[in-house]
């Protein structure tokens, strides 16, 4: 008799699944799934048939969303986890702090259908001023996104700040660079060492990253938590325009006031976004992060020649916009 399971481990062709009573089993894919390239990932819901010592996965159920990043050399998107409710974007407040990187993570999370939450770790290693400035920068940058801070030396605080997100049945994931403390947070929330970590290096306050595969754990309260390996690159080429608009809602609103509907916010006249930068209402760094993300999405899947042609088209559009503006001004005189 087939039952519903959730994939808790996927390492090449090795799988584990968890049933609705939170019992974990080894699992294998049915031949049809191999042939049709329907490979489940961590977080996927599947239908399986219990065998003597494993579960035979027969059907991959529809996903409510999938967290993915654009691929490398082969151009294929890398699927990270499926069916998430919250994704904790984890970043150290004293090292590895980067607002543009947060922008990119947030775009991927919105694209997955999950809700992003920023977690600033190792607050005990930063000065009070550094911590306050970091939190304020993130709140100013990440509109409407929750920001929480954690201290390595205060496990009770970690339990407290995460509790609102960990209700029964919720599926959450941690993402971030290596060494920012994702596995440490998972261990504290699990109240046991389920993810191996190594001592922080005194030279740079970074832990040695040891998570090598995505693993789903079940918390005592019934929430399910996924730790992921550190990401060096946060590719957003496969994300949707809607997700980008959510990450940059401030620029999206300003852009509605631009003279031209296809304004690139570069050299066009009547650009409300550039005016906001000039007036100090928007930082140049924020705009640069937005433009870089937009270009990456625009060039996704194009050949080198097509990318160059797209750049030329944008340049001509900018020049044309200026010429039309000057022409209209002459007629008004």
Beta strands, then each sheet from edge to edge (+ up, - down):
strand 1: 2-11
strand 2: 14-18
strand 3: 24-29
strand 4: 45-50
strand 5: 55-60
strand 6: 66-69
strand 7: 78-82
strand 8: 86-92
strand 9: 115-121
strand 10: 146-149
strand 11: 171-176
strand 12: 215-218
strand 13: 224-227
sheet 1: 1+ 2- 3+ 5+ 4- 1+
sheet 2: 6+ 7-
sheet 3: 10+ 9+ 8+ 11+ 13+ 12-
end
